[in-house]
Amino acid sequence: MTATSKRALPIAAIVLVLLAVVVLLHAEGRIFLCDCGYFAIWTGDACSSNTSQQLFDPYSFTHVLHGFLFFWLMTLLFRRMSVSWQVVLALLLEGAWEVFENTQFVIDKYRTETAALGYQGDTIVNSLGDLTCALAGFLLARRLGLGWSLIVFLLVEVVLTFWIHDSLLLQIQALVHPIAAIKSWQMCIPQ
């Protein structure tokens, strides 16, 4: 195998992962763009009907944290894997989450167990934004290293908790073991 083909293989794998995610999301009934009639790069209101419909939203930061988690996983389990293949694996994991997150099972779980009462699932554009955020998080955590990435992870968690009354850890907690008092507190997001 030539050096050029060795470099091209991870790129081809990334393209295949992205195409597979788009095809699977479309098969699940996800629409490509928001049916609101316009495209936005950012929507800042966590309670808006445009959350999970535009490219990025406050929850995009939780996907950055997914990238941190993937970096830690690679550091523990796949240290000898090349960085390019670690990126492919991180995107594959995030892509699998995006497809699973948009199943009716998870959508219903979000509606009943979290503060996302009107959640309809992500648009394909939003899922692609989430994949981008996870990749950015992976690369940032890699640059920061284990210690600093843990500090940044915790800071982002604190900022999200105060900003939108939600975070990655709160989402996990709500999906695994919902606590009514936390869900009630999350419903009181100041606008």
GUBA-576223 format. One line per 10 residues: number of its first residue (from 1); their letters; for each residue x, y, z of C-alpha. Coordinates in nm, 2 decimals, padded with zeros to 4 digits. Each point is the difference from the previous one (the first is absolute). Layout:
N
NUM	a	X,Y,Z ~ ...
END
This chain:
191
1	mtatskralp	00.00,00.00,00.00 ~ 00.14,00.34,-00.10 ~ 00.04,00.29,00.24 ~ -00.27,00.19,-00.20 ~ -00.25,-00.28,00.03 ~ 00.08,-00.03,00.38 ~ -00.09,00.36,00.04 ~ -00.31,-00.02,-00.22 ~ -00.15,-00.30,00.18 ~ -00.10,00.19,00.32
11	iaaivlvlla	-00.14,00.28,-00.21 ~ -00.21,-00.24,-00.20 ~ -00.11,-00.16,00.33 ~ -00.11,00.34,00.13 ~ -00.20,00.07,-00.32 ~ -00.16,-00.34,00.03 ~ -00.10,00.06,00.37 ~ -00.15,00.33,-00.09 ~ -00.20,-00.14,-00.29 ~ -00.12,-00.30,00.21
21	vvvllhaegr	-00.12,00.24,00.27 ~ -00.19,00.21,-00.25 ~ -00.16,-00.30,-00.16 ~ -00.09,-00.16,00.33 ~ -00.15,00.33,00.14 ~ -00.20,00.04,-00.32 ~ -00.12,-00.36,00.03 ~ -00.12,00.09,00.35 ~ -00.21,00.28,-00.14 ~ 00.23,00.29,00.09
31	iflcdcgyfa	-00.03,00.30,-00.23 ~ 00.31,00.17,-00.14 ~ -00.08,00.36,00.09 ~ -00.24,00.16,00.25 ~ -00.36,00.01,-00.12 ~ -00.01,00.35,00.15 ~ 00.09,00.15,-00.34 ~ 00.35,00.12,00.06 ~ 00.35,-00.12,00.07 ~ 00.21,00.14,00.29
41	iwtgdacssn	00.35,-00.08,00.10 ~ -00.08,00.07,00.37 ~ -00.31,00.02,00.21 ~ 00.07,00.11,00.36 ~ -00.33,-00.06,00.17 ~ 00.01,-00.35,00.17 ~ -00.38,00.01,00.03 ~ -00.07,00.09,-00.36 ~ -00.17,-00.23,-00.25 ~ 00.32,00.06,-00.21
51	tsqqlfdpys	00.21,-00.19,00.25 ~ 00.13,-00.32,-00.17 ~ -00.13,00.14,-00.33 ~ 00.28,00.24,-00.11 ~ 00.37,-00.07,-00.04 ~ 00.11,00.09,00.35 ~ -00.18,00.07,00.33 ~ 00.09,00.01,00.37 ~ -00.01,-00.38,00.01 ~ 00.28,-00.01,-00.26
61	fthvlhgflf	00.23,00.06,00.30 ~ -00.11,-00.34,00.14 ~ 00.12,-00.16,-00.32 ~ 00.34,00.18,00.04 ~ 00.01,-00.19,00.33 ~ -00.07,-00.32,-00.18 ~ 00.32,00.06,-00.18 ~ 00.18,00.04,00.33 ~ -00.14,-00.34,00.11 ~ 00.11,-00.16,-00.32
71	fwlmtllfrr	00.35,00.14,00.05 ~ 00.02,-00.15,00.34 ~ -00.13,-00.33,-00.13 ~ 00.26,00.00,-00.27 ~ 00.27,00.09,00.25 ~ -00.10,-00.30,00.22 ~ -00.08,-00.26,-00.26 ~ 00.15,00.10,-00.34 ~ 00.32,00.18,00.09 ~ 00.19,-00.18,-00.28
81	msvswqvvla	-00.26,00.08,-00.27 ~ 00.11,00.28,-00.24 ~ -00.17,00.34,00.06 ~ -00.17,-00.01,-00.33 ~ -00.16,-00.34,00.08 ~ -00.09,00.13,00.35 ~ -00.19,00.29,-00.17 ~ -00.18,-00.25,-00.22 ~ -00.10,-00.21,00.31 ~ -00.11,00.32,00.19
91	lllegawevf	-00.22,00.10,-00.30 ~ -00.14,-00.35,-00.03 ~ -00.09,00.00,00.37 ~ -00.16,00.35,-00.02 ~ -00.18,-00.11,-00.32 ~ -00.14,-00.31,00.17 ~ -00.12,00.23,00.29 ~ -00.17,00.24,-00.25 ~ -00.18,-00.29,-00.17 ~ -00.10,-00.15,00.34
101	entqfvidky	-00.09,00.34,00.15 ~ -00.25,00.05,-00.29 ~ -00.19,-00.33,00.05 ~ -00.35,00.03,00.12 ~ 00.10,-00.17,00.32 ~ 00.25,00.27,00.10 ~ -00.22,00.28,-00.13 ~ -00.28,-00.12,00.22 ~ 00.24,-00.05,00.30 ~ 00.12,00.36,-00.04
111	rtetaalgyq	-00.36,00.12,-00.01 ~ -00.10,-00.19,00.31 ~ 00.31,00.00,00.22 ~ 00.17,00.33,-00.08 ~ -00.09,00.36,-00.04 ~ -00.02,-00.04,-00.38 ~ -00.38,-00.03,00.00 ~ -00.05,00.09,-00.37 ~ 00.31,-00.17,-00.13 ~ -00.06,-00.14,-00.35
121	gdtivnslgd	00.35,-00.12,-00.08 ~ 00.28,00.16,-00.19 ~ 00.01,00.12,-00.36 ~ 00.28,-00.16,-00.20 ~ 00.17,00.34,-00.01 ~ 00.00,00.01,00.38 ~ 00.14,-00.35,00.02 ~ 00.28,00.10,-00.24 ~ 00.06,00.30,00.23 ~ 00.01,-00.24,00.30
131	ltcalagfll	00.26,-00.22,-00.18 ~ 00.21,00.31,-00.07 ~ -00.02,00.10,00.36 ~ 00.10,-00.35,00.12 ~ 00.30,00.01,-00.24 ~ 00.10,00.34,00.13 ~ -00.03,-00.12,00.35 ~ 00.22,-00.30,-00.07 ~ 00.27,00.21,-00.16 ~ -00.02,00.26,00.27
141	arrlglgwsl	00.03,-00.26,00.28 ~ 00.29,-00.16,-00.18 ~ 00.18,00.34,-00.02 ~ -00.08,00.07,00.37 ~ 00.10,-00.34,00.13 ~ -00.17,-00.20,00.28 ~ 00.03,00.24,00.29 ~ -00.10,00.33,-00.18 ~ -00.28,-00.17,-00.20 ~ -00.15,-00.12,00.33
151	ivfllvevvl	00.01,00.35,00.14 ~ -00.16,00.14,-00.32 ~ -00.26,-00.27,00.00 ~ -00.11,00.09,00.35 ~ 00.00,00.37,-00.08 ~ -00.22,-00.06,-00.31 ~ -00.24,-00.21,00.22 ~ -00.02,00.28,00.26 ~ -00.06,00.27,-00.27 ~ -00.27,-00.21,-00.17
161	tfwihdslll	-00.17,-00.08,00.33 ~ -00.04,00.37,00.08 ~ -00.06,00.12,-00.35 ~ -00.26,-00.25,-00.13 ~ -00.07,-00.21,00.32 ~ 00.13,-00.30,-00.18 ~ 00.33,-00.17,-00.08 ~ 00.14,-00.33,-00.12 ~ 00.01,-00.15,00.35 ~ -00.35,00.12,00.07
171	qiqalvhpia	-00.13,-00.15,-00.32 ~ 00.16,-00.33,00.08 ~ -00.14,00.01,00.36 ~ -00.35,00.09,-00.14 ~ 00.00,-00.29,-00.25 ~ 00.14,-00.26,00.25 ~ -00.17,00.10,00.32 ~ -00.23,00.31,-00.02 ~ -00.04,00.22,00.30 ~ -00.32,00.20,00.01
181	aikswqmcip	00.16,00.30,00.19 ~ 00.27,00.04,-00.26 ~ -00.25,-00.03,-00.29 ~ -00.21,00.27,00.18 ~ 00.30,00.23,00.04 ~ 00.09,-00.05,-00.37 ~ -00.35,00.12,-00.10 ~ 00.07,00.34,00.16 ~ 00.25,00.13,-00.25 ~ 00.01,00.38,00.01
191	q	-00.05,00.16,-00.34
END
